[in-house]
Structures are given as C-alpha cells and as structure tokens.
Amino acid sequence: MEFQRIILVHYHEIGLKGRNRSVFEKRLQKNLEALLCAFPIVTIHRISGRLLVFLREGTALEVANACTDAILGVPGVARVSCGFKCEQDMEPMGQAACIALAEAEPFESFKVSARRNHTTFPIDSMQLNRDIGAVLCEAFPAKRVQMKGQDVTVGVEVVEGSTYVYARSERGIGGLPVGSSGTVVGLLSSGIDSPVALWRMARRGAVCVGVHFSGRPQTSDASEFLVDDIARVLERTGCIARVYVVPFGDYQREISIACPPGLRVILYRRLMFRVAEEIARRERAGALVTGESLGQVASQTLDNIRATDASVEMPVLRPLIGSDKLEIIDAAQQLGTFEISSQDAPDCCTLFMPRNPETHAKLADVEAAEAAFPWREWVCELADAAEPHDYACPAYRPARQR
C-alpha cells in the first residue's frame, strides 16, 4: 500500500496567542507556502494546532527530507515531523508505521508515541501504543523496544478524520512567524555579530531590513559582496527583506580630518544611526537594531552607547547585549554565516580608526565636536544615495515611494 507523504509543522508559542492565534497561524502558513515553492507541495492546511504540508504523490524520501530541513529553520516552527497520511484503521496505520520506521535506519531501539485528538476514534492512546508497537515488533524482530533513550520514536497522531504516522521528528527554531511583529532596520556589517542580531529579531517575528555602511569609495566594495552572501543565507528562511548599501567612506574622511581623534568612532556611529533612522522612517519601521555586546569594543561601553543613542529618537534594540563573543560565534556557526563573516574585507569599521578611541565619551563633548559638520544635510544625502537590494521575504511589503 502506498501512502501520501506529509510533513507536520508543530508550533508552540503561537498556540499561546488566544483569540489572535489564527492571525499568527495564517502568517506562518503564507511564509511556508512562499519559502517552499521549489518543493513538490500540493497544499498546506491548518489542522488542530498544526500546519499540514501535503507532498505530491511519488515524492522521494530524499526530497521529503530536504523539504523538512528547509522548514526547520523557519521562525515560528517548533517541531517538524516527516511521515505519511493514512486512514483511521489499524491495518493501514500499522503498515505506515512499518514504512516510516524502515526509513529511519540505521537504529537499534524504538518506541511508539500515539496521540488521539479525534475522540470518536474507538481506540485510546495507550492501546494504540500497544497495538502499533506489536506490529513493529513483529516486522523488526532484531530491534528492541526502549521507553527512554531510544534511537527512534514512531509518532502516531489521530487527528480530524485521518492518521499521521512519522519516525523523523526534529526540533525547529521556535519563535514567531516573520511578519507578526512589525519591521526593524538593522545596521548590518560583514562581521560576525550583526547577522546574528538580525536573525534573532526575525525569530521574534520582525521583518528585517539591513543597512550596510560601505567604506566605498575610500575602500573597495569587497564588504558589500560578503553582506550579500550573508543576506542570501538569511533569505533561505525569509529572515531578511532588503539591504541598503550606503557609500560612507567620504563622510568618514571628512569627520576624521576635523574631529578629535578619540571621538571619531562615536561621530561615525552617530551619523550611521541617523541615516539608519531616516531609512527606517521611509520603511515605516519601528526600531533600529545593532549587534553590539556590552564592553566588547571601545564603542560598546555604557557611556559610548549612551552618546550614540542620543543621536536618534527611535528605540535601539540590542539582542546580543548580554552575550559574549564565544556565544555569538556559536550562534553564527549554527546560522551558517560564520565562514562568510570570517573572511577579510576592508569596510567602514576599520577606516580612519584612531589609535586610542575614547571609551567614556561625554555627550557634551561629542555634540560640540559634531557641531562642526553639516550632519543634517549629510543624513539626507546618504539616505538618498542608499542602494536597495531586495531578498525573498514573504512578509515584506515595500513602503510606497514618496
């Protein structure tokens, strides 16, 4: 007997949203429909606290597994189970369980975890465990049943007139669907930290727009290519919508000529924040995001953070503020951006750097130094010169041009 391959998408946090739950479910469903367009998907339905992905008849195991892997990294997904749909009848349920378990090879031990959501089905969960377990023991006599620490768990879910049987079930990244928490604009360098910061905001449901300050024309455009590679990684799971590239080198040079050397970095960052805020207004975003971690470098002391934040009105979110470098590196490796960010490329972060940057800047001194520059004009010039690059984000709706 041949069964239709399905993928059950479980979520946790969405299930706590009460009367608003359907809004979050629909957002996740739309994101998956767009992100999985390369796979042989027939349809995606909402059923009893899950999303059910139907794969085309005859879909190979390798394709189903690849589709499952793609879903695992999508924000809002708590768990993904790849298996089969069958009738609510013990014979086909047993057969589907045997096929699912066979596809889980190699393994030495297993157990059955049955769940009956459809109360009219006459066999309860405990009896289902025993009955399906007996079928599997007969089909796999060399394998042992093990209730704890087993290699494979065969899931059997009786839901809304059908049964879903699977042996592969893996934990997703959780969080909320992208598009359920508004839009943020993040300062995106080619380094390790800022991609992780944006990804964490996407995982909380935000549509992320990046702003990359390139050292061009004072440096090469190499960092821009790395940022595009980083954005392509984030794009796979719909975690970035657009990146603006801002040619920033000439403005840094002007600041470096007339500014006290110790305050250069603060003035660079204050101008960056203002430009990012202007772009955020145009994108109808609600906050700025940075990859700063407290005390990691000279610009990230409390005094310098305070001096930088004073340049903008929007809230500045720092999802990595309490993380150390090793934690951030580990997150970047899991995300898939670490190898890209580890490549050397000249950018604005290393351009015209002072030998001894100020670590405890006083706001009055910063504002006095800044008064020598036409920063209001610069903000408009830089925002107008920003070059947008779009990526696949199902939840993103571009703001109307003025």
Secondary structure, 3 states (H helix, E strand, C coil): CCCEEEEEEECCHHHHCHHHHHHHHHHHHHHHHHHCCCCCEEEEEEECCEEEEEECCCCCHHHHHHHHHHHHCCCCEEEEEEEEEECCCHHHHHHHHHHHHHCCCCCCEEEEEEEECCCCCCCCHHHHHHHHHHHHHHHCCCCEECCCCCCEEEEEEEECCEEEEEEEEEEEEECECCCCCCEEEEECCCCCHHHHHHHHHHHECCEEEEEEEECCCCCCCHHHHHHHHHHHHHHCCCCCCEEEEEECHHHHHHHHHHCCHHHHHHHHHHHHHHHHHHHHHHCCCCEEECCCCCCCCHHHCHHHHHHHHCCCCCCEECCCCCCCHHHHHHHHHHHCCHHHHCCCCCCHHHCCCCCCCCCCCCHHHHHHHHCCCCHHHHHHHHHHHCEEEECCCCCCCCCCCC
